[in-house]
Amino acid sequence: MKKLLICMLVVLLMAQLCACGRLERLKSVELPPLPQITERPAPAESEHAAEETKPAEATPESVPAEQQDDTAIRQNVIVNFKKTEMLDYDPAEGEQLILTFSYVTPHVTIPGREAASAAINEYIAMLDETYYTGNDYGDGSSDGYYGMLEQAEDNFTYVRETGADFPLEFSCERSADVERADGRVLSLDFSTYSYAGGAHGFYVTRSYVFDTETGEVVSFNSLSDDMAALRSYLVQHMMEMVETDELYHDAIASYVPAENLEKSLGALLRDGSWYLTNDALVIFSDLYEISSYAAGIQSFRFPFEELGSLLDSRWIASAKTGSGSFTIQDTGSVENGSVPILDMLSVDDGAAQICLRSGACAYDVKISRTGYAEEAGWFYLGETLWYCSCMENSGVQLSASIPDGYPNLALSYVGEGGELHRALISQSGENGSFVLMEEGVKFSPYN
C-alpha cells in the first residue's frame, strides 16, 4: 500500500510539472455532444428511510403465485450492446500502447412502449457521458477519457526519463449486462475496471433497475410499502449469513468489527447497490467496503419466496418455464415472411449471414462472445452482444464470422421447465452448414 501511495505521489508531481502545455492541447479537443436529459423529480424518500434498523418481529408471509401476472414475462425487451474502444499509444514514437479506454452501451427496445424505451436510453446516454467526459451529469462517476489519457502520457514520460520500473499500460473498461428483463423490470449491471499503476486495478459495479412501463429508474425506497420492516429483515438476515456461513464469515467478520457490523451492512441498502433477478433481490457491496480486496465484492441474495409480502408484489416475477428451443440456418434459406425477425445483430465484418429461430417460448435469450479455457477444459461466456427477454416463434438475424472448429459465439436461453441451455454457434466440418453445438460441450460453472 505504501509503495502504491508513493507511486501515486510521484505521478502527481510529474503531472504538475508537465500539465500546462498538455492541458492547453486537451482544452482544444471537441467533446461529443451531451444528450438531452429531461429533468425528473427525485424519488420521494420513504418516511422510514432514516429510522434505525430494528430486529424483524415476524417472518414475512409468502405471496401466492396466482397473484402474479404471467403476461408480464412475455413482454419483449430487447437489448443490443455496442462497444466503443479507444487505444492510445505513447506520444514519442507511437509504438507503446499506454491506454485502453472502452465502454459498452446497452440500447433498449421495448415494442409498444416507445416512451419507456426512450427514457431508459436517455438515462444510459447520461451514464455514458459521465463515464466518457468525467463530468457529473447527475449519476455515475469516472476520471473520463482525457483524464485517463493525461495520466497515461505523464506516466510514460516519467518512466522514459527516469527509467522507473512502472507499468506503461493503463486501462479503464466498462462492461454491461442484463440481470432481468420483462414487462415490469429491466435490471442493468455496469462493471468498470480501471488500472492506473500500482499493484492491481480497481473495479466498481453499479446496477440500475428500470420500470419497463414508464422507463423511470426504480429507487430502493420504492420496493416496499413498509421500508422499515424490509430494511430490518435484510440487515438481520445478512448478519445471520455472516455468523453462520463460512464464506461470508471468513470474508467479512475478520474485516468489520463486530460492533460495526450492523451499521456496515445497513449502509449497503442504497441505490446503485442492488438489483432484481427473475427470482431474487440481490444486495452487494463496494470493493473494500466490508471485506478485503482479495475477498472481493460481497453480494447477498434474497429469494422472493423468503421476502414474501415485505416486497411489493409488482417487483416479483412469475417463473420462466419456457418450452422453446432454437434452430440455426443460413439467412438465404429462410423463406420470406416465414418467421418474424425481432432484430438484426452485426458482430463484425464476417460474411456469415444466419438466422437463429426460436420454437415456442424461450426466455432470457443471449448471444455472447465465448472463449476456451484449455487447462479447465471448458468454454466460458464473455461479453453479452444481444439479449431478448422472450422469443416466441420468432428469429434474430446475425452477421458475423463463424469459424470452423473454434467457436467464438454462443447462444444461451431458458427453455422447457426453466432449464438453462447453452450452445456454441459453429459450422459443420463436413458440409459447412451452421450448427448449434450443445451436447458434449462443457461450459464454465462460473457463468
Secondary structure, 3 states (H helix, E strand, C coil): CHHHHHHHHHHHHHHHHHHHHHHHHHHCCCCCCCCCCCCCCCCCCCCCCCCCCCCCCCCCCCCCHHHCCHHHHHCCCEEEEEEEEEEEECCCCCCCEEEEEEEEEEEEECCCCHHHHHHHHHHHHHHHHHHHHCCCCCCCCCCCHHHHHHHHHHHHHHHHHHCCCCCCCEEEEEEEEEEEECCCEEEEEEEEEEECCCCCCEEEEEEEEEECCCCCECCHHHCCCCHHHHHHHHHHHHHHHHHHCHHHHHHHHCCCCHHHHHHHHHCCCCCCCEEECCCEEEEECCCCCCCCCCCCCCEEEEEHHHHHHHCCHHHCCCCCCECCCEEEEEHHHCCCCCCCEEEEEECCCCCEEEEEEECCEEEEEEEEEEEEECCCCEEEEEEEEEEEEEEECCEEEEEECCCCCCCCEEEEEECECCCEEEEEEEECCCCCCEEEECCCCCECCCC
